[in-house]
Amino acid sequence: MTNVKFPKDFIWGVATASYQIEGSPLADGAGPSIWHRFTHTPGTIHDGDTGDVACDHYRRYREDVALMKSLGIKGYRFSISWPRIFPKGKGRINERGLAFYDRLIDELLKAGITPFVTIYHWDLPAALQDIGGWTNRDIAYWFSDYADYLFQRLGDRVKHWITLNEPWATAFVGHLFGEHAPGMKDIFSAFAVVHNELRAHSKAVEAFRDENIEGKIGITLSNHSMKPASQNEKDLTTARVAHEFTNYPLFLDPIYKGLYPETLSHIVEEYMPKDYLQDMDEIKRPIDFVGINYYSGSLVRFNPEKPFGLETLDHGLPKTEMGWEIYPEGLYEMLKGVQEDYDPGEVFITENGAAFKDVVEDGQVHDRERIDYLRAHFTQAHRAIKDGVRLRGYFVWTLMDNFEWAYGYSKRFGIVYTDYKTQERIVKDSGKWYANVISENSVTSE
Ligand code: IFM
């Protein structure tokens, strides 16, 4: 058994997102989001689930903050629902929507928990979708105006801002695979979205700097380890392209270098919006930290029969309830890669966690597998710190079981169990274990 100690001031946190937990999507003058519309479209979501109630956090946030406090949580990453603040995405402001986040932030600060605000975690105002959503170039202005308003109103208390959560998923799961809102299946739209997300991110960072408020701003990116299945030249190149396309390089190369990743750009050039190169200088803009989301990994092999010659294979490792292989070393690879490739001032793991089939027995949830999963990933995070990564915090996905997008409520990722009938929260064994990790600031590996 070895015990690894984390740096003093390391931020142990949990993460959530507005549509996944809040419920009351139209309360207090909010406009509908694309997710509200999508979930109310038959056939889109497992079992016809919606976010209408979710964890009822909009009304129970005080109890949820108290719960976090009782676990010793130091940081809370949550997202703000754009259509609560701007019901039509732009123009008229809805003060009652903002008031909810005002109260939440005050409650967190009172509990000694540092707020990390994600400005966009997928719930675009439906009114903006009606005029093209993320495919419309003007979204860079709509988004930065929205972000700027948050900086002005909440920037006295929020010191960590994340512009976008997993822009890859918005572009490809939402616009190419059609599994997420807005449910489109068009490759040209998907690449236009990537580009407009980068433009919007950059404009918001510019607005943040112009406000001259104290605080840090970054972006959160999804990652899936893509290791070559062999040392064969073709497998190596395919794995490289898969990494550039699926992971942080697709967004961080433009942000840090003003270019899309080299190998990839030759392949996808034809799908990029016309004249995209003219925007690259503006996209390149310093950020203060990078947020890494990491869950799983695959092996990559070249197969000419597959689109772009890309075939992914299992490592042969155990899987979570999502069917995702548990590959903790991939977290180390991502952290190390980000530090070496861009040398960001700070790095946060903004999401990591796992879904398992949880059962309540005598009022308890013995989720041994989740503890093992987290322990293995914490250990890799520690290894990365030892090897020079400026990792400052770790946000477990997620505080409590919630609406897992197209999977509805069928997948449970929480360290707290949500009983959706009664809204009772039950701290799982993993939650108790995590509380102990936080209080000791260390992890014991078996
Ligand atoms: O639930 C999601 C979250 O909204 C974004 N990252 C991945 C999580 C698990 O699928």
Residues whose N, C-alpha, C, O or C-beta is under 5 A from the ligand:
A	BS01	IFM	A17
